[in-house]
């Protein structure tokens, strides 16, 4: 198995590396990488059901959809991402215990007792340190997971939506868990880079079939192209998810309003807003707009309805 230590923090590129190697190679890989702050949503999720839109937009945190299922996770420079890309027998590709066991073994070698719990979590003392997801492609499987080492728990909590009652959808919904950083247990490491290096050394030393590997120019170019054509696009990150209905009541200008919208492929297909004659008319004008903050801001402004940022976030 080739062991790759990604030296970029670009989450678009790092996700593209996984998909590209999964689909364009027959080799097997173990990959470690660290991303800059971002929110990663599952393939079958609706982005706005998962994120705190105001906080994410204000802090310019990218929202990126991965190719695997499961729930939403927050990445930053304190989160270590691990991935396995393996060949497998048909019907036996999905195996969370198989692919998390080497990670459990590594943590045990460091003196931390982790357990696989629930559908896809690793926990220490009942607190989550890792979420995992898988994607099957033919007879190959991508298993990837997170390891919370020194993540900003405040940023994590603020980036994710707490109340999803305004949304109705068949989308996969995240199951929030109480979390802990491994740095609280592994005080022997000064930073995540040391932790990352030790984990890679563990996989190279304890598995004779593992070898260090560096991406070649062709593999890098393939990943760069995929990052630009897919992982950086609005169509993939926002429009791909299942349709959803948004329904909420709120105050604008000390007057109660209510809004009901149907969004398909990221586009507002139906919209009704009650509360004032002018905004009621405007509701018809935003049909066909993307359900995005800037698009709604522009649409209301064209109709001479000047809402504050706070008021526009009522529609998310």
Rosetta blueprint (number, residue, H / E / L):
1 X L
2 X E
3 X E
4 X E
5 X E
6 X L
7 X L
8 X L
9 X L
10 X L
11 X H
12 X H
13 X H
14 X H
15 X H
16 X H
17 X H
18 X H
19 X H
20 X H
21 X H
22 X H
23 X H
24 X H
25 X L
26 X L
27 X L
28 X L
29 X E
30 X E
31 X E
32 X E
33 X E
34 X L
35 X L
36 X L
37 X L
38 X E
39 X E
40 X E
41 X E
42 X L
43 X L
44 X L
45 X L
46 X L
47 X H
48 X H
49 X H
50 X H
51 X E
52 X L
53 X H
54 X H
55 X H
56 X H
57 X H
58 X H
59 X L
60 X L
61 X L
62 X E
63 X E
64 X E
65 X E
66 X L
67 X L
68 X L
69 X L
70 X L
71 X L
72 X L
73 X E
74 X E
75 X E
76 X L
77 X L
78 X L
79 X E
80 X E
81 X E
82 X E
83 X E
84 X E
85 X E
86 X E
87 X E
88 X L
89 X L
90 X L
91 X L
92 X L
93 X L
94 X L
95 X L
96 X H
97 X H
98 X H
99 X H
100 X H
101 X H
102 X H
103 X H
104 X H
105 X H
106 X H
107 X H
108 X H
109 X H
110 X L
111 X L
112 X L
113 X L
114 X L
115 X E
116 X E
117 X E
118 X L
119 X L
120 X L
121 X E
122 X E
123 X E
124 X E
125 X L
126 X L
127 X E
128 X E
129 X E
130 X E
131 X E
132 X E
133 X E
134 X E
135 X E
136 X E
137 X E
138 X L
139 X L
140 X E
141 X E
142 X E
143 X E
144 X E
145 X E
146 X E
147 X E
148 X E
149 X L
150 X L
151 X L
152 X L
153 X H
154 X H
155 X H
156 X H
157 X H
158 X H
159 X H
160 X E
161 X L
162 X L
163 X L
164 X L
165 X L
166 X L
167 X E
168 X E
169 X E
170 X L
171 X L
172 X L
173 X L
174 X L
175 X L
176 X L
177 X L
178 X L
179 X E
180 X L
181 X L
182 X H
183 X H
184 X H
185 X L
186 X L
187 X L
188 X L
189 X L
190 X L
191 X L
192 X H
193 X H
194 X H
195 X H
196 X H
197 X H
198 X H
199 X H
200 X H
201 X H
202 X H
203 X H
204 X H
205 X H
206 X H
207 X L
208 X L
209 X L
210 X L
211 X E
212 X E
213 X E
214 X L
215 X L
216 X L
217 X H
218 X H
219 X H
220 X H
221 X H
222 X H
223 X H
224 X H
225 X H
226 X H
227 X H
228 X H
229 X H
230 X H
231 X H
232 X L
233 X L
234 X H
235 X H
236 X H
237 X H
238 X H
239 X H
240 X L
241 X L
242 X L
243 X L
244 X E
245 X E
246 X E
247 X E
248 X E
249 X E
250 X E
251 X E
252 X E
253 X L
254 X L
255 X E
256 X E
257 X E
258 X E
259 X E
260 X E
261 X E
262 X E
263 X E
264 X E
265 X L
266 X L
267 X E
268 X E
269 X E
270 X E
271 X E
272 X E
273 X E
274 X E
275 X L
276 X L
277 X H
278 X H
279 X H
280 X H
281 X H
282 X H
283 X H
284 X H
285 X H
286 X L
287 X L
288 X L
289 X L
290 X E
291 X L
292 X L
293 X H
294 X H
295 X H
296 X H
297 X H
298 X H
299 X H
300 X H
301 X H
302 X H
303 X L
304 X L
305 X L
306 X L
307 X L
308 X L
309 X H
310 X H
311 X H
312 X H
313 X H
314 X H
315 X H
316 X L
